Amino acid sequence: MYRVDNSSDQQKYIQKQCGLIEDLFNILLPKKIEVGNNICRFIIQLTSNKDLDGTVQEVGLCQDCYVFCDYNKLLGLGNFERKQVLLSLFVKGIKLCCHARNCSSKPFEAIEQKVLADGIVFNGFYKDIKVSPNKRQSAQLRGYLSEDIKHISLVLFDKDHLTSRIFLIGEFDFRSFDRLKWISSEMINIYQINWIRSYKSKKVAEDYFAVDVKTGNITYVPVTREAVFDYGVKLLTESNEYERALAVIQQAKELGHGKADNILRHLKTNPEQRDKAVLLQTPKRK
């Protein structure tokens, strides 16, 4: 993890760039890496206190390291130069943590070089490539992550593994997408992980985007109760599709979502109501 030592507006801006570097490292880290017993996280803390520079301490299951940062100098740099400096400070802290644990920092240094070579963004494939039922084409998910943009796309390849088409699914954190599945040779479902876990505390990935690779049409299909409800509210408050929104909210009610009934009762009294805060409140009974 990467942290900034206070919450001024300047530090909040830097924190956003620190978060990107943290994300890039966590995406590229091997599934298993040896850093010594009983440690599950390195926390690199930027500090304006020079006396704390290089201080390493073990707190619970975390190895914390303080690294001095001259915020005024940092803010005077260009955007990319600033991220380069933050990257070097992050790796400096990781090396100090590794030294304290008597373990190798080489895996982290290799990631640093890749992050620099890629321009301090992630722009690549993830998840396995899947072949269509007719064996004539294949598809793979591609994610893009930068300081301000997160999006996921589907890349279609022909039988010679040459890129034939790219479909932009949307501006989502690509790590929230679980898998893709060919439903037919012309239709692919891309499953999104629901932010609410099942009662067994397992990830739920039933909501999906259906991609028609022939026409390019992309259709969102919510399946889980919360996703159906959220989609119905979005349709009601952000579009003119009143009848469709009503049907989706009714579906959420049938799935057992309690607040769906609140919305339907409000709309029965005032069909023009679009204030989300009001719609979610329990209507007063007469």
DRENPA-3360 file (N, C-alpha, C; in nm, 2 decimals, always signed):
BEGIN
1 = MYRVDNSS = +0.08/-0.12/+0.00/+0.00/+0.00/+0.00/+0.09/+0.12/+0.00 ~ +0.03/+0.23/-0.05/+0.10/+0.36/-0.06/+0.02/+0.47/+0.01 ~ +0.07/+0.53/+0.11/+0.00/+0.63/+0.19/+0.07/+0.77/+0.19 ~ -0.01/+0.87/+0.21/+0.04/+1.01/+0.22/+0.01/+1.05/+0.36 ~ +0.09/+1.13/+0.42/+0.09/+1.16/+0.57/-0.02/+1.26/+0.61 ~ -0.08/+1.34/+0.53/-0.19/+1.42/+0.57/-0.29/+1.44/+0.46 ~ -0.39/+1.52/+0.49/-0.50/+1.53/+0.39/-0.53/+1.67/+0.33 ~ -0.42/+1.75/+0.32/-0.44/+1.87/+0.25/-0.47/+1.85/+0.10;
9 = DQQKYIQK = -0.52/+1.95/+0.04/-0.56/+1.94/-0.10/-0.45/+1.89/-0.19 ~ -0.33/+1.94/-0.16/-0.21/+1.90/-0.24/-0.18/+1.75/-0.22 ~ -0.18/+1.71/-0.09/-0.16/+1.57/-0.07/-0.26/+1.48/-0.12 ~ -0.39/+1.52/-0.12/-0.50/+1.44/-0.18/-0.47/+1.42/-0.33 ~ -0.42/+1.52/-0.40/-0.39/+1.51/-0.54/-0.28/+1.41/-0.56 ~ -0.18/+1.41/-0.48/-0.07/+1.32/-0.49/-0.11/+1.18/-0.45 ~ -0.20/+1.17/-0.36/-0.26/+1.04/-0.31/-0.32/+0.96/-0.43 ~ -0.38/+1.04/-0.52/-0.44/+0.97/-0.64/-0.34/+0.91/-0.72;
17 = QCGLIEDL = -0.23/+0.97/-0.74/-0.12/+0.92/-0.82/-0.05/+0.80/-0.75 ~ -0.04/+0.81/-0.62/+0.01/+0.70/-0.54/-0.08/+0.58/-0.55 ~ -0.21/+0.60/-0.55/-0.30/+0.49/-0.57/-0.28/+0.42/-0.70 ~ -0.25/+0.49/-0.80/-0.23/+0.43/-0.93/-0.11/+0.34/-0.93 ~ +0.00/+0.39/-0.87/+0.13/+0.31/-0.86/+0.10/+0.19/-0.77 ~ +0.03/+0.20/-0.66/-0.01/+0.09/-0.58/-0.09/-0.01/-0.66 ~ -0.18/+0.03/-0.74/-0.27/-0.06/-0.82/-0.18/-0.14/-0.92 ~ -0.09/-0.06/-0.98/-0.01/-0.13/-1.09/+0.08/-0.24/-1.03;
25 = FNILLPKK = +0.14/-0.21/-0.91/+0.22/-0.31/-0.85/+0.13/-0.44/-0.81 ~ +0.02/-0.41/-0.75/-0.07/-0.52/-0.71/-0.12/-0.61/-0.83 ~ -0.14/-0.54/-0.94/-0.18/-0.61/-1.06/-0.07/-0.70/-1.11 ~ +0.05/-0.65/-1.11/+0.17/-0.72/-1.17/+0.24/-0.82/-1.08 ~ +0.21/-0.81/-0.95/+0.28/-0.90/-0.85/+0.24/-1.05/-0.88 ~ +0.34/-1.14/-0.86/+0.31/-1.28/-0.87/+0.20/-1.32/-0.77 ~ +0.13/-1.43/-0.79/+0.03/-1.47/-0.70/+0.10/-1.51/-0.56 ~ +0.22/-1.56/-0.56/+0.29/-1.59/-0.44/+0.42/-1.52/-0.44;
33 = IEVGNNIC = +0.46/-1.46/-0.33/+0.59/-1.40/-0.32/+0.64/-1.42/-0.17 ~ +0.76/-1.45/-0.15/+0.82/-1.48/-0.02/+0.88/-1.35/+0.04 ~ +0.82/-1.30/+0.15/+0.88/-1.19/+0.22/+0.90/-1.22/+0.37 ~ +0.90/-1.34/+0.40/+0.91/-1.38/+0.55/+0.78/-1.41/+0.61 ~ +0.79/-1.48/+0.72/+0.67/-1.52/+0.79/+0.59/-1.41/+0.85 ~ +0.46/-1.43/+0.86/+0.36/-1.34/+0.93/+0.35/-1.20/+0.87 ~ +0.40/-1.18/+0.75/+0.38/-1.04/+0.69/+0.30/-1.06/+0.56 ~ +0.19/-0.98/+0.55/+0.10/-1.00/+0.44/+0.10/-0.86/+0.36;
41 = RFIIQLTS = +0.16/-0.76/+0.41/+0.15/-0.63/+0.34/+0.26/-0.54/+0.37 ~ +0.32/-0.47/+0.27/+0.41/-0.36/+0.29/+0.33/-0.23/+0.28 ~ +0.35/-0.14/+0.37/+0.29/-0.01/+0.36/+0.39/+0.10/+0.36 ~ +0.40/+0.17/+0.24/+0.50/+0.27/+0.22/+0.43/+0.41/+0.25 ~ +0.48/+0.47/+0.36/+0.42/+0.60/+0.40/+0.51/+0.72/+0.37 ~ +0.45/+0.80/+0.28/+0.53/+0.93/+0.25/+0.52/+1.02/+0.37 ~ +0.63/+1.09/+0.40/+0.63/+1.18/+0.51/+0.71/+1.30/+0.48 ~ +0.67/+1.42/+0.54/+0.74/+1.54/+0.52/+0.84/+1.56/+0.63;
49 = NKDLDGTV = +0.85/+1.46/+0.72/+0.94/+1.46/+0.83/+1.07/+1.39/+0.80 ~ +1.18/+1.46/+0.77/+1.31/+1.40/+0.73/+1.36/+1.30/+0.84 ~ +1.33/+1.33/+0.96/+1.38/+1.24/+1.07/+1.32/+1.10/+1.06 ~ +1.21/+1.09/+1.00/+1.14/+0.95/+0.98/+1.19/+0.88/+0.86 ~ +1.26/+0.94/+0.77/+1.30/+0.88/+0.65/+1.38/+0.75/+0.67 ~ +1.33/+0.64/+0.61/+1.40/+0.51/+0.62/+1.36/+0.43/+0.74 ~ +1.27/+0.49/+0.83/+1.22/+0.41/+0.94/+1.13/+0.30/+0.90 ~ +1.17/+0.18/+0.95/+1.09/+0.06/+0.92/+1.04/+0.00/+1.05;
57 = QEVGLCQD = +0.91/-0.04/+1.05/+0.86/-0.10/+1.17/+0.75/-0.20/+1.14 ~ +0.74/-0.30/+1.22/+0.64/-0.41/+1.20/+0.52/-0.38/+1.29 ~ +0.41/-0.37/+1.22/+0.28/-0.34/+1.29/+0.18/-0.45/+1.26 ~ +0.16/-0.54/+1.35/+0.07/-0.65/+1.32/+0.13/-0.73/+1.21 ~ +0.05/-0.75/+1.10/+0.09/-0.83/+0.99/+0.15/-0.74/+0.88 ~ +0.18/-0.62/+0.91/+0.23/-0.52/+0.81/+0.37/-0.48/+0.84 ~ +0.44/-0.46/+0.73/+0.58/-0.40/+0.75/+0.57/-0.25/+0.69 ~ +0.58/-0.16/+0.78/+0.56/-0.02/+0.75/+0.70/+0.05/+0.72;
65 = CYVFCDYN = +0.71/+0.14/+0.63/+0.83/+0.21/+0.60/+0.80/+0.36/+0.57 ~ +0.87/+0.45/+0.63/+0.85/+0.59/+0.61/+0.96/+0.64/+0.51 ~ +0.91/+0.71/+0.41/+1.00/+0.77/+0.31/+0.98/+0.92/+0.30 ~ +1.09/+0.99/+0.31/+1.07/+1.14/+0.30/+1.03/+1.18/+0.16 ~ +0.94/+1.28/+0.16/+0.90/+1.34/+0.03/+0.89/+1.49/+0.05 ~ +0.96/+1.56/-0.04/+0.95/+1.71/-0.05/+0.83/+1.74/-0.14 ~ +0.72/+1.77/-0.07/+0.59/+1.79/-0.15/+0.59/+1.91/-0.24 ~ +0.66/+2.02/-0.19/+0.66/+2.14/-0.27/+0.74/+2.12/-0.40;
73 = KLLGLGNF = +0.85/+2.05/-0.39/+0.93/+2.01/-0.51/+0.86/+1.92/-0.60 ~ +0.79/+1.82/-0.54/+0.71/+1.72/-0.62/+0.60/+1.79/-0.70 ~ +0.53/+1.88/-0.64/+0.42/+1.95/-0.70/+0.47/+2.04/-0.81 ~ +0.59/+2.08/-0.81/+0.65/+2.16/-0.92/+0.69/+2.09/-1.04 ~ +0.68/+1.96/-1.04/+0.72/+1.87/-1.15/+0.60/+1.86/-1.25 ~ +0.63/+1.81/-1.37/+0.53/+1.78/-1.46/+0.46/+1.65/-1.42 ~ +0.35/+1.62/-1.48/+0.27/+1.51/-1.43/+0.34/+1.37/-1.44 ~ +0.41/+1.34/-1.55/+0.48/+1.22/-1.57/+0.60/+1.21/-1.48;
81 = ERKQVLLS = +0.67/+1.32/-1.47/+0.79/+1.33/-1.39/+0.76/+1.30/-1.24 ~ +0.64/+1.36/-1.20/+0.60/+1.34/-1.06/+0.57/+1.19/-1.04 ~ +0.51/+1.13/-1.13/+0.48/+0.98/-1.11/+0.60/+0.90/-1.11 ~ +0.70/+0.94/-1.19/+0.83/+0.87/-1.19/+0.90/+0.88/-1.05 ~ +0.89/+1.00/-0.99/+0.95/+1.02/-0.86/+0.87/+0.94/-0.75 ~ +0.74/+0.94/-0.76/+0.66/+0.86/-0.67/+0.69/+0.71/-0.68 ~ +0.71/+0.67/-0.80/+0.74/+0.53/-0.83/+0.87/+0.49/-0.76 ~ +0.97/+0.58/-0.78/+1.10/+0.55/-0.72/+1.10/+0.55/-0.57;
89 = LFVKGIKL = +1.02/+0.64/-0.51/+1.00/+0.65/-0.36/+0.93/+0.52/-0.31 ~ +0.83/+0.48/-0.39/+0.76/+0.36/-0.35/+0.85/+0.24/-0.35 ~ +0.94/+0.22/-0.45/+1.03/+0.11/-0.46/+1.14/+0.12/-0.35 ~ +1.18/+0.25/-0.32/+1.28/+0.27/-0.21/+1.22/+0.21/-0.08 ~ +1.10/+0.24/-0.05/+1.04/+0.19/+0.07/+1.02/+0.04/+0.07 ~ +0.99/-0.02/-0.05/+0.98/-0.17/-0.06/+1.11/-0.23/-0.03 ~ +1.22/-0.17/-0.09/+1.35/-0.23/-0.07/+1.39/-0.23/+0.08 ~ +1.36/-0.12/+0.14/+1.39/-0.11/+0.29/+1.31/-0.22/+0.37;
97 = CCHARNCS = +1.19/-0.24/+0.33/+1.11/-0.35/+0.39/+1.17/-0.48/+0.36 ~ +1.21/-0.51/+0.24/+1.27/-0.63/+0.21/+1.40/-0.65/+0.28 ~ +1.48/-0.55/+0.30/+1.61/-0.56/+0.37/+1.58/-0.59/+0.52 ~ +1.48/-0.53/+0.57/+1.44/-0.56/+0.71/+1.39/-0.71/+0.73 ~ +1.34/-0.76/+0.62/+1.29/-0.90/+0.63/+1.39/-1.00/+0.58 ~ +1.50/-0.95/+0.53/+1.61/-1.03/+0.48/+1.56/-1.12/+0.36 ~ +1.49/-1.05/+0.27/+1.43/-1.12/+0.15/+1.47/-1.03/+0.03 ~ +1.46/-1.10/-0.09/+1.50/-1.03/-0.21/+1.40/-0.93/-0.26;
105 = SKPFEAIE = +1.45/-0.81/-0.31/+1.36/-0.71/-0.36/+1.36/-0.72/-0.52 ~ +1.42/-0.82/-0.58/+1.43/-0.82/-0.72/+1.29/-0.83/-0.79 ~ +1.20/-0.91/-0.74/+1.07/-0.91/-0.81/+1.00/-0.78/-0.82 ~ +1.02/-0.70/-0.71/+0.96/-0.56/-0.71/+1.04/-0.47/-0.81 ~ +1.17/-0.48/-0.81/+1.24/-0.40/-0.91/+1.21/-0.43/-1.05 ~ +1.18/-0.56/-1.08/+1.14/-0.60/-1.21/+1.00/-0.54/-1.25 ~ +0.91/-0.53/-1.15/+0.78/-0.46/-1.17/+0.80/-0.31/-1.20 ~ +0.89/-0.25/-1.12/+0.92/-0.11/-1.14/+0.97/-0.08/-1.29;
113 = QKVLADGI = +1.05/-0.17/-1.34/+1.10/-0.15/-1.48/+0.99/-0.17/-1.58 ~ +0.90/-0.26/-1.55/+0.79/-0.28/-1.65/+0.69/-0.16/-1.64 ~ +0.66/-0.12/-1.52/+0.57/+0.00/-1.50/+0.63/+0.12/-1.58 ~ +0.76/+0.14/-1.56/+0.82/+0.25/-1.63/+0.81/+0.24/-1.78 ~ +0.84/+0.12/-1.83/+0.84/+0.09/-1.98/+0.70/+0.10/-2.03 ~ +0.60/+0.07/-1.95/+0.46/+0.08/-2.00/+0.40/+0.22/-1.99 ~ +0.48/+0.32/-1.94/+0.44/+0.46/-1.92/+0.35/+0.48/-1.80 ~ +0.37/+0.40/-1.70/+0.30/+0.41/-1.57/+0.15/+0.40/-1.59;
121 = VFNGFYKD = +0.11/+0.31/-1.67/-0.03/+0.27/-1.69/-0.04/+0.12/-1.70 ~ -0.16/+0.06/-1.70/-0.17/-0.08/-1.73/-0.26/-0.08/-1.86 ~ -0.21/-0.15/-1.96/-0.28/-0.16/-2.09/-0.25/-0.29/-2.15 ~ -0.33/-0.39/-2.11/-0.29/-0.53/-2.15/-0.40/-0.63/-2.13 ~ -0.38/-0.75/-2.18/-0.48/-0.86/-2.17/-0.47/-0.92/-2.03 ~ -0.59/-0.97/-1.99/-0.59/-1.05/-1.87/-0.70/-1.15/-1.89 ~ -0.71/-1.25/-1.80/-0.80/-1.36/-1.82/-0.76/-1.44/-1.94 ~ -0.81/-1.57/-1.95/-0.77/-1.65/-2.06/-0.84/-1.62/-2.19;
129 = IKVSPNKR = -0.77/-1.65/-2.30/-0.84/-1.64/-2.43/-0.94/-1.75/-2.45 ~ -1.05/-1.72/-2.51/-1.16/-1.82/-2.53/-1.19/-1.83/-2.68 ~ -1.20/-1.96/-2.72/-1.22/-1.99/-2.87/-1.37/-2.00/-2.89 ~ -1.43/-1.95/-3.00/-1.57/-1.96/-3.03/-1.61/-2.10/-3.06 ~ -1.74/-2.13/-3.05/-1.79/-2.27/-3.08/-1.75/-2.32/-3.22 ~ -1.75/-2.23/-3.32/-1.72/-2.27/-3.45/-1.57/-2.27/-3.48 ~ -1.49/-2.24/-3.38/-1.34/-2.24/-3.39/-1.28/-2.14/-3.49 ~ -1.36/-2.05/-3.54/-1.32/-1.95/-3.64/-1.26/-1.82/-3.58;
137 = QSAQLRGY = -1.29/-1.80/-3.45/-1.24/-1.68/-3.39/-1.23/-1.70/-3.24 ~ -1.16/-1.61/-3.17/-1.14/-1.62/-3.03/-1.15/-1.48/-2.97 ~ -1.16/-1.47/-2.84/-1.18/-1.34/-2.77/-1.11/-1.34/-2.64 ~ -1.07/-1.22/-2.60/-1.00/-1.20/-2.47/-1.03/-1.06/-2.42 ~ -1.03/-1.05/-2.29/-1.05/-0.93/-2.22/-0.92/-0.84/-2.21 ~ -0.94/-0.71/-2.23/-0.83/-0.62/-2.22/-0.86/-0.51/-2.13 ~ -0.78/-0.48/-2.04/-0.80/-0.37/-1.94/-0.71/-0.25/-1.96 ~ -0.76/-0.14/-1.92/-0.67/-0.02/-1.93/-0.69/+0.06/-1.80;
145 = LSEDIKHI = -0.58/+0.09/-1.73/-0.59/+0.16/-1.61/-0.48/+0.27/-1.61 ~ -0.53/+0.40/-1.59/-0.44/+0.51/-1.58/-0.48/+0.59/-1.46 ~ -0.43/+0.71/-1.44/-0.46/+0.80/-1.33/-0.61/+0.84/-1.33 ~ -0.67/+0.86/-1.45/-0.80/+0.91/-1.45/-0.90/+0.82/-1.52 ~ -0.85/+0.72/-1.59/-0.94/+0.63/-1.68/-0.93/+0.49/-1.64 ~ -1.04/+0.42/-1.62/-1.05/+0.28/-1.61/-1.14/+0.23/-1.71 ~ -1.10/+0.14/-1.80/-1.20/+0.08/-1.88/-1.17/-0.06/-1.92 ~ -1.26/-0.13/-1.97/-1.25/-0.27/-2.02/-1.30/-0.29/-2.16;
153 = SLVLFDKD = -1.22/-0.36/-2.24/-1.27/-0.39/-2.37/-1.25/-0.54/-2.41 ~ -1.32/-0.58/-2.51/-1.32/-0.71/-2.56/-1.25/-0.71/-2.69 ~ -1.15/-0.79/-2.71/-1.07/-0.80/-2.83/-1.10/-0.93/-2.90 ~ -1.15/-0.92/-3.03/-1.18/-1.04/-3.11/-1.07/-1.07/-3.20 ~ -1.03/-1.19/-3.21/-0.92/-1.24/-3.30/-0.98/-1.33/-3.41 ~ -0.92/-1.33/-3.53/-0.96/-1.43/-3.63/-0.88/-1.56/-3.60 ~ -0.90/-1.66/-3.69/-0.84/-1.79/-3.67/-0.69/-1.78/-3.68 ~ -0.63/-1.68/-3.73/-0.49/-1.66/-3.74/-0.43/-1.58/-3.63;
161 = HLTSRIFL = -0.52/-1.55/-3.53/-0.49/-1.48/-3.41/-0.45/-1.33/-3.44 ~ -0.51/-1.28/-3.54/-0.49/-1.14/-3.58/-0.62/-1.06/-3.52 ~ -0.59/-0.94/-3.47/-0.70/-0.86/-3.42/-0.80/-0.82/-3.53 ~ -0.92/-0.86/-3.51/-1.02/-0.82/-3.61/-1.12/-0.71/-3.56 ~ -1.15/-0.71/-3.43/-1.24/-0.61/-3.38/-1.22/-0.58/-3.23 ~ -1.25/-0.46/-3.18/-1.23/-0.43/-3.04/-1.37/-0.37/-3.00 ~ -1.42/-0.42/-2.89/-1.55/-0.37/-2.84/-1.52/-0.30/-2.70 ~ -1.56/-0.18/-2.68/-1.54/-0.11/-2.55/-1.66/-0.14/-2.47;
169 = IGEFDFRS = -1.64/-0.21/-2.36/-1.75/-0.25/-2.27/-1.79/-0.13/-2.19 ~ -1.70/-0.05/-2.14/-1.73/+0.07/-2.07/-1.62/+0.11/-1.97 ~ -1.65/+0.22/-1.90/-1.55/+0.27/-1.81/-1.57/+0.21/-1.67 ~ -1.52/+0.09/-1.66/-1.52/+0.01/-1.53/-1.38/-0.03/-1.49 ~ -1.37/-0.06/-1.36/-1.24/-0.12/-1.32/-1.24/-0.26/-1.38 ~ -1.15/-0.29/-1.47/-1.15/-0.42/-1.53/-1.13/-0.54/-1.44 ~ -1.08/-0.51/-1.32/-1.06/-0.62/-1.22/-1.19/-0.67/-1.16 ~ -1.30/-0.59/-1.19/-1.43/-0.64/-1.14/-1.50/-0.73/-1.24;
177 = FDRLKWIS = -1.43/-0.76/-1.35/-1.49/-0.86/-1.44/-1.43/-0.99/-1.43 ~ -1.51/-1.09/-1.41/-1.47/-1.23/-1.37/-1.43/-1.32/-1.49 ~ -1.50/-1.31/-1.60/-1.48/-1.41/-1.71/-1.56/-1.37/-1.83 ~ -1.53/-1.43/-1.94/-1.61/-1.42/-2.06/-1.65/-1.56/-2.11 ~ -1.77/-1.57/-2.17/-1.82/-1.70/-2.22/-1.89/-1.69/-2.35 ~ -1.85/-1.77/-2.45/-1.92/-1.77/-2.57/-2.05/-1.84/-2.55 ~ -2.16/-1.77/-2.58/-2.30/-1.83/-2.58/-2.33/-1.90/-2.71 ~ -2.28/-1.84/-2.82/-2.29/-1.89/-2.95/-2.17/-1.84/-3.03;
185 = SEMINIYQ = -2.16/-1.87/-3.15/-2.05/-1.82/-3.23/-2.06/-1.67/-3.26 ~ -2.17/-1.61/-3.22/-2.19/-1.46/-3.25/-2.22/-1.39/-3.12 ~ -2.23/-1.45/-3.01/-2.26/-1.39/-2.88/-2.17/-1.42/-2.77 ~ -2.12/-1.32/-2.70/-2.03/-1.34/-2.59/-2.09/-1.27/-2.46 ~ -2.09/-1.34/-2.35/-2.13/-1.28/-2.22/-2.00/-1.25/-2.14 ~ -2.00/-1.13/-2.09/-1.89/-1.09/-2.00/-1.94/-1.06/-1.86 ~ -1.90/-1.15/-1.77/-1.96/-1.15/-1.63/-1.89/-1.05/-1.54 ~ -1.97/-0.97/-1.47/-1.92/-0.87/-1.38/-1.94/-0.92/-1.23;
193 = INWIRSYK = -1.83/-0.90/-1.15/-1.84/-0.94/-1.01/-1.93/-0.84/-0.93 ~ -2.03/-0.89/-0.86/-2.12/-0.80/-0.79/-2.04/-0.76/-0.66 ~ -2.06/-0.63/-0.62/-2.00/-0.58/-0.50/-2.05/-0.64/-0.37 ~ -2.17/-0.70/-0.38/-2.23/-0.77/-0.26/-2.20/-0.92/-0.28 ~ -2.13/-0.98/-0.18/-2.10/-1.12/-0.19/-2.22/-1.21/-0.14 ~ -2.21/-1.34/-0.17/-2.31/-1.43/-0.14/-2.31/-1.46/+0.01 ~ -2.41/-1.53/+0.06/-2.42/-1.56/+0.20/-2.30/-1.65/+0.24 ~ -2.24/-1.71/+0.15/-2.12/-1.80/+0.17/-1.99/-1.72/+0.16;
201 = SKKVAEDY = -2.00/-1.58/+0.15/-1.89/-1.49/+0.14/-1.80/-1.52/+0.02 ~ -1.87/-1.57/-0.09/-1.80/-1.60/-0.21/-1.84/-1.49/-0.31 ~ -1.75/-1.46/-0.41/-1.78/-1.36/-0.51/-1.90/-1.41/-0.60 ~ -1.98/-1.31/-0.64/-2.09/-1.34/-0.72/-2.07/-1.27/-0.85 ~ -2.07/-1.35/-0.96/-2.05/-1.30/-1.09/-2.15/-1.35/-1.19 ~ -2.28/-1.30/-1.17/-2.39/-1.34/-1.25/-2.44/-1.23/-1.35 ~ -2.43/-1.11/-1.31/-2.46/-1.00/-1.39/-2.37/-0.99/-1.51 ~ -2.42/-0.96/-1.63/-2.33/-0.97/-1.75/-2.36/-0.86/-1.85;
209 = FAVDVKTG = -2.26/-0.84/-1.94/-2.28/-0.77/-2.06/-2.28/-0.86/-2.18 ~ -2.39/-0.86/-2.26/-2.40/-0.95/-2.38/-2.35/-0.87/-2.50 ~ -2.25/-0.93/-2.56/-2.19/-0.86/-2.68/-2.22/-0.94/-2.81 ~ -2.29/-0.88/-2.90/-2.32/-0.94/-3.03/-2.20/-0.90/-3.12 ~ -2.12/-1.00/-3.15/-1.99/-0.97/-3.22/-2.02/-0.94/-3.37 ~ -2.14/-0.97/-3.41/-2.18/-0.94/-3.55/-2.22/-0.80/-3.57 ~ -2.31/-0.75/-3.48/-2.36/-0.62/-3.50/-2.28/-0.51/-3.41 ~ -2.21/-0.56/-3.31/-2.14/-0.47/-3.22/-2.23/-0.42/-3.11;
217 = NITYVPVT = -2.35/-0.46/-3.10/-2.44/-0.42/-2.99/-2.40/-0.48/-2.86 ~ -2.40/-0.40/-2.75/-2.37/-0.44/-2.62/-2.49/-0.41/-2.52 ~ -2.53/-0.52/-2.46/-2.65/-0.51/-2.37/-2.62/-0.55/-2.23 ~ -2.65/-0.46/-2.14/-2.63/-0.49/-2.00/-2.75/-0.58/-1.95 ~ -2.72/-0.69/-1.88/-2.82/-0.78/-1.83/-2.80/-0.80/-1.68 ~ -2.87/-0.72/-1.59/-2.85/-0.75/-1.45/-2.93/-0.87/-1.41 ~ -2.87/-0.95/-1.32/-2.94/-1.08/-1.28/-2.96/-1.08/-1.13 ~ -2.85/-1.04/-1.05/-2.86/-1.04/-0.91/-2.96/-0.93/-0.86;
225 = REAVFDYG = -3.02/-0.95/-0.74/-3.12/-0.86/-0.69/-3.07/-0.71/-0.68 ~ -2.95/-0.69/-0.62/-2.90/-0.55/-0.61/-2.88/-0.49/-0.74 ~ -2.82/-0.57/-0.84/-2.79/-0.51/-0.97/-2.92/-0.47/-1.04 ~ -3.02/-0.56/-1.03/-3.15/-0.53/-1.10/-3.21/-0.40/-1.04 ~ -3.20/-0.39/-0.91/-3.26/-0.27/-0.84/-3.18/-0.14/-0.89 ~ -3.05/-0.15/-0.88/-2.97/-0.03/-0.91/-2.99/+0.01/-1.06 ~ -3.01/-0.09/-1.15/-3.03/-0.06/-1.29/-3.17/+0.00/-1.31 ~ -3.27/-0.04/-1.24/-3.40/+0.01/-1.25/-3.40/+0.16/-1.20;
233 = VKLLTESN = -3.33/+0.19/-1.09/-3.33/+0.32/-1.04/-3.25/+0.41/-1.13 ~ -3.15/+0.36/-1.19/-3.07/+0.44/-1.29/-3.16/+0.48/-1.41 ~ -3.23/+0.38/-1.46/-3.32/+0.40/-1.58/-3.43/+0.51/-1.54 ~ -3.48/+0.50/-1.42/-3.59/+0.59/-1.38/-3.54/+0.73/-1.36 ~ -3.42/+0.75/-1.30/-3.37/+0.88/-1.27/-3.28/+0.95/-1.37 ~ -3.22/+0.87/-1.46/-3.13/+0.92/-1.56/-3.17/+0.90/-1.71 ~ -3.29/+0.85/-1.73/-3.33/+0.83/-1.87/-3.48/+0.86/-1.88 ~ -3.53/+0.85/-2.00/-3.67/+0.87/-2.03/-3.75/+0.74/-2.04;
241 = EYERALAV = -3.68/+0.63/-2.01/-3.74/+0.50/-2.03/-3.83/+0.46/-1.91 ~ -3.94/+0.53/-1.89/-4.02/+0.51/-1.77/-4.08/+0.37/-1.76 ~ -4.14/+0.32/-1.86/-4.20/+0.19/-1.86/-4.10/+0.08/-1.84 ~ -3.99/+0.09/-1.90/-3.88/-0.01/-1.88/-3.83/+0.00/-1.74 ~ -3.81/+0.12/-1.69/-3.76/+0.13/-1.55/-3.86/+0.07/-1.45 ~ -3.99/+0.09/-1.48/-4.09/+0.04/-1.39/-4.09/-0.11/-1.39 ~ -4.07/-0.17/-1.51/-4.06/-0.32/-1.52/-3.94/-0.37/-1.44 ~ -3.83/-0.31/-1.45/-3.71/-0.35/-1.39/-3.72/-0.34/-1.24;
249 = IQQAKELG = -3.78/-0.23/-1.19/-3.80/-0.21/-1.04/-3.90/-0.32/-0.99 ~ -4.00/-0.35/-1.07/-4.09/-0.45/-1.03/-4.02/-0.59/-1.02 ~ -3.93/-0.61/-1.11/-3.85/-0.73/-1.11/-3.77/-0.74/-0.98 ~ -3.71/-0.63/-0.94/-3.63/-0.62/-0.82/-3.72/-0.65/-0.70 ~ -3.84/-0.60/-0.70/-3.94/-0.63/-0.59/-3.97/-0.78/-0.58 ~ -3.99/-0.84/-0.70/-4.02/-0.98/-0.70/-3.90/-1.07/-0.65 ~ -3.78/-1.01/-0.67/-3.66/-1.08/-0.62/-3.63/-1.05/-0.47 ~ -3.72/-0.97/-0.41/-3.71/-0.95/-0.27/-3.64/-0.82/-0.22;
257 = HGKADNIL = -3.62/-0.73/-0.31/-3.55/-0.60/-0.27/-3.66/-0.51/-0.20 ~ -3.64/-0.48/-0.07/-3.73/-0.41/+0.00/-3.76/-0.26/-0.05 ~ -3.65/-0.19/-0.09/-3.67/-0.05/-0.13/-3.74/-0.04/-0.27 ~ -3.75/-0.15/-0.34/-3.82/-0.14/-0.47/-3.97/-0.11/-0.44 ~ -4.02/-0.17/-0.34/-4.16/-0.14/-0.30/-4.18/+0.01/-0.27 ~ -4.08/+0.07/-0.20/-4.09/+0.21/-0.17/-4.11/+0.29/-0.29 ~ -4.02/+0.26/-0.39/-4.02/+0.34/-0.52/-4.16/+0.32/-0.59 ~ -4.21/+0.20/-0.60/-4.33/+0.18/-0.67/-4.45/+0.25/-0.60;
265 = RHLKTNPE = -4.45/+0.25/-0.47/-4.55/+0.32/-0.40/-4.55/+0.47/-0.42 ~ -4.42/+0.53/-0.42/-4.41/+0.67/-0.45/-4.46/+0.70/-0.59 ~ -4.42/+0.62/-0.69/-4.46/+0.65/-0.82/-4.61/+0.63/-0.84 ~ -4.68/+0.55/-0.76/-4.82/+0.54/-0.77/-4.89/+0.67/-0.73 ~ -4.83/+0.73/-0.63/-4.88/+0.86/-0.58/-4.84/+0.98/-0.67 ~ -4.71/+0.97/-0.72/-4.66/+1.08/-0.81/-4.57/+1.02/-0.91 ~ -4.63/+0.99/-1.03/-4.55/+0.93/-1.14/-4.44/+1.01/-1.19 ~ -4.44/+1.14/-1.16/-4.34/+1.23/-1.21/-4.22/+1.24/-1.11;
273 = QRDKAVLL = -4.22/+1.18/-1.00/-4.12/+1.19/-0.90/-3.99/+1.12/-0.96 ~ -3.88/+1.20/-0.95/-3.75/+1.14/-1.00/-3.64/+1.17/-0.90 ~ -3.67/+1.23/-0.79/-3.57/+1.25/-0.68/-3.53/+1.12/-0.61 ~ -3.41/+1.08/-0.63/-3.37/+0.94/-0.58/-3.38/+0.94/-0.43 ~ -3.34/+1.04/-0.36/-3.35/+1.05/-0.22/-3.49/+1.03/-0.17 ~ -3.58/+1.09/-0.24/-3.73/+1.08/-0.20/-3.78/+0.94/-0.23 ~ -3.74/+0.89/-0.35/-3.79/+0.76/-0.39/-3.75/+0.65/-0.30 ~ -3.63/+0.66/-0.24/-3.58/+0.55/-0.15/-3.64/+0.55/-0.01;
281 = QTPKRK = -3.70/+0.67/+0.02/-3.77/+0.68/+0.15/-3.89/+0.60/+0.16 ~ -3.93/+0.55/+0.28/-4.05/+0.48/+0.30/-4.17/+0.58/+0.30 ~ -4.26/+0.56/+0.21/-4.37/+0.66/+0.20/-4.46/+0.65/+0.32 ~ -4.51/+0.77/+0.36/-4.60/+0.78/+0.47/-4.73/+0.71/+0.44 ~ -4.78/+0.63/+0.53/-4.91/+0.57/+0.50/-5.03/+0.66/+0.55 ~ -5.13/+0.66/+0.47/-5.25/+0.75/+0.50/-5.34/+0.68/+0.60;
% end
